[in-house]
Amino acid sequence: MSASVEQSPVWISATGCITAFGSAAETHAAMLAGQRALALQPVLGSAGGDPVPLALVPGRSLDETVPPNWIHALMPLAQSVPEAPWGTARFPVFITSSNFGVGSLYAFQQTKHAEHLCYGTPFATVEWMRQKFGWGANVAVLSHACVSAHLGLLLATRAFQTGWAERALVFSFDFVSPFVGGGFHALKILNHEFPAPYAARATGSIGLGDGAAFAVLEKTRPTPGEAFQLNAQSLYNEMHHFTANRADGAGFAACLDPVREFAGDRRVWVKGHGTGTLEAGRLEAETLARLFPGAPLVSWKGSIGHTLGSCGLVELALAAESLRTGKVPGTIGAAGPFFSDQVRTEPFAAGDYDAVLLTSNAFGGAHAACLLSHG
């Protein structure tokens, strides 16, 4: 399967996120200080289960409520989106997630309380959001595991290329629930150990974190104001296995090659996917070292956890904050030996580089990458 590539640049005029640390600025500052939001908690909330590393928004429990207890975290983020007639014909909204309201659906199965069904499906959750935020009906719903947010960015970009969009909003959210945590725990990649991205160790492990983010996309550079340029977006799906990648790493290379060609001689640093699993971490690190020799590689999931289908947009907001402040947080929670000598564990200066390469990878060999630069 060939890569789906878009090399026409678009501009990001506004972006933001929330994590267990708070806003993009608060999260960025915490990561620069080497802090870890992950903490061991029972995987099933009040129902117990093994302790696993989770990073929840402050004040939110893992147990499902009606309405969902993640709404209080989502509202301030939605209110920070710049005003526009979102959801109308020329101002489309792309909502991405890997889980939507699945925690509420799980709660309904456990309790049989019908109120949970108001939030228990992608359609129900998005319809609630559309009504609450005052968006029109021009809202697309997208879900493709951990590359979901990248898919939203790419389709929003193509809305400009077709000529039917003036501005676009990509909005993504994923909040941890017992259903989600239990699923990863059953696969044994969510276990009692904290994630150590790209570390060559005996056991792989991930952490899960709450996360939501948005980006406002423009076809031309907005003036006045700060803006970031998004270039060379690439998606590739190996369609190889339910969970695994091809053992030779060919899927990583197929996605990254078009971005490498576009980048040319630009000096880049890399915000990798880096969940803390072993085979995927090794394949990603080795491929990046081969295609982008000398480019510093970092992963932030050892700090904020894996924000699932929203990780591409959450980490884009944090990368933009790195470009804005000139300081890039290093990889947190890991110590050598690493799968690549390009892994950085200490903060470094963004000003030494021209752009950042953002990558995300998903179950079954789905890959995504894009290039972000400061306007």
C-alpha positions, -999 to 999 in steps of 0.1 A, spaced: 0 0 0 15 34 -10 18 63 13 -9 90 14 11 122 12 3 159 11 31 183 5 12 215 1 19 235 32 -9 249 55 -7 272 85 -16 266 121 -29 298 136 -38 285 170 -33 253 189 -37 241 225 -40 210 246 -47 196 280 -29 168 298 -26 156 334 -3 185 339 -27 211 326 -24 234 295 2 232 268 24 258 286 20 240 320 27 206 304 57 219 285 72 235 317 67 203 337 84 182 310 113 206 308 117 200 346 117 162 340 85 156 358 63 126 353 25 128 356 21 90 355 14 73 388 5 37 396 -33 33 400 -57 3 399 -64 -5 362 -102 -8 369 -106 22 392 -127 14 422 -132 -21 409 -95 -27 416 -71 -47 395 -33 -45 391 -16 -11 396 -6 4 363 9 38 353 -19 63 345 -19 101 341 -54 115 348 -65 151 346 -66 164 382 -99 159 399 -110 131 376 -115 96 387 -112 65 365 -148 55 373 -175 66 348 -201 91 359 -232 108 342 -223 131 327 -188 119 321 -163 134 345 -139 143 317 -163 171 305 -150 196 331 -115 192 315 -127 195 280 -148 226 284 -119 251 290 -101 238 260 -131 242 238 -136 277 251 -100 286 241 -107 278 204 -107 311 184 -143 321 175 -155 312 140 -187 298 125 -173 263 131 -193 235 115 -207 256 87 -200 249 50 -167 268 48 -155 262 83 -154 224 88 -146 206 120 -127 173 121 -131 154 154 -107 126 161 -104 100 188 -96 64 193 -121 59 221 -148 87 221 -173 77 248 -165 40 250 -160 43 288 -197 53 291 -207 23 269 -187 0 292 -204 16 323 -238 10 307 -229 -27 303 -219 -28 340 -247 -8 355 -275 -9 329 -282 28 336 -294 41 303 -281 76 309 -246 64 300 -258 58 264 -261 95 259 -222 95 256 -215 58 248 -209 59 211 -189 82 188 -221 96 173 -236 103 207 -205 119 221 -198 141 190 -235 152 188 -233 163 225 -201 182 218 -216 199 187 -247 210 206 -226 221 236 -201 241 217 -225 256 192 -210 240 161 -229 235 129 -235 201 112 -204 202 90 -185 179 114 -165 149 103 -158 121 128 -125 101 123 -109 72 142 -79 52 133 -62 42 165 -31 62 174 -28 80 141 -64 94 144 -53 130 149 -29 129 120 -57 117 98 -78 147 108 -49 171 100 -45 155 66 -81 156 56 -85 192 69 -55 201 46 -72 185 17 -103 205 24 -82 235 14 -69 219 -17 -104 212 -30 -113 248 -24 -143 243 -2 -128 254 32 -117 288 44 -105 276 78 -106 242 95 -107 230 131 -92 197 141 -103 187 177 -92 155 194 -99 139 228 -91 107 246 -97 100 283 -87 68 300 -114 45 313 -114 10 329 -124 -4 295 -94 12 277 -69 4 305 -82 -31 309 -77 -38 272 -41 -27 271 -35 -46 304 -48 -77 288 -22 -73 261 4 -71 289 19 -39 275 2 -19 303 18 -35 333 33 -25 367 64 -9 351 67 27 340 74 34 303 110 39 292 108 51 256 135 37 233 153 20 261 168 -15 253 156 -33 284 141 -67 292 104 -57 294 84 -32 275 57 -12 291 35 18 283 15 43 304 -19 58 295 -28 94 299 -58 117 295 -53 142 266 -72 165 243 -61 191 218 -71 214 189 -55 231 159 -69 258 137 -57 254 101 -54 281 75 -46 279 38 -24 311 39 -3 326 65 -25 345 90 -15 380 99 -10 394 124 1 369 150 22 338 155 18 309 132 33 275 125 36 259 91 26 222 86 43 204 57 47 171 41 21 151 60 23 113 53 2 83 62 10 47 55 -7 15 67 11 -18 64 -21 -38 69 1 -65 82 -13 -78 115 -39 -69 141 -12 -54 164 23 -59 151 45 -42 125 65 -60 98 96 -72 114 119 -55 89 106 -20 97 96 -14 61 63 3 71 82 30 91 104 37 62 75 39 37 58 66 58 90 86 65 106 85 31 83 112 15 89 135 45 126 130 43 126 140 6 106 171 14 129 180 43 160 179 21 189 197 39 167 211 67 180 205 102 153 186 121 147 172 155 122 144 160 93 141 183 88 103 181 60 81 190 80 62 216 55 45 238 79 22 256 72 -10 238 103 -29 226 99 -41 190 81 -10 178 104 13 197 135 -4 182 121 -3 146 111 34 149 144 45 164 165 25 139 146 38 109 147 74 121 185 71 127 190 58 92 167 83 74 175 113 96 211 108 108 221 131 136 185 143 143 178 144 181 150 120 190 126 125 220 95 109 233 72 125 259 50 95 267 72 86 297 59 118 313 23 124 302 15 88 291 1 77 258 -29 99 249 -40 73 224 -57 86 192 -52 122 204 -14 118 208 -6 133 174 -24 166 182 -15 168 219 21 164 210 19 188 181 6 214 206 36 206 228 60 207 199 46 242 189 52 253 225 88 241 222 92 261 190 76 291 207 98 290 238 129 277 220 133 248 245 127 212 237 120 187 266 141 155 264 129 120 267 116 114 302 116 82 322 143 64 302 180 57 306 204 40 283 213 19 266 189 30 239 180 16 205 196 47 189 224 70 200 202 99 188 178 97 218 181 128 239 172 127 276 180 163 284 163 195 271 180 212 241 176 244 221 150 244 193 167 273 177 195 250 165 171 234 141 148 244 112 118 221 119 105 193 140 94 159 125 63 146 144 56 108 142 29 85 154 24 48 150 -6 26 156 -18 -10 159 -14 -31 128 13 -11 113 -4 23 107 21 51 105 19 89 103 44 118 101 45 155 94 69 184 95 63 215 116 82 247 115 79 281 131 64 307 108 
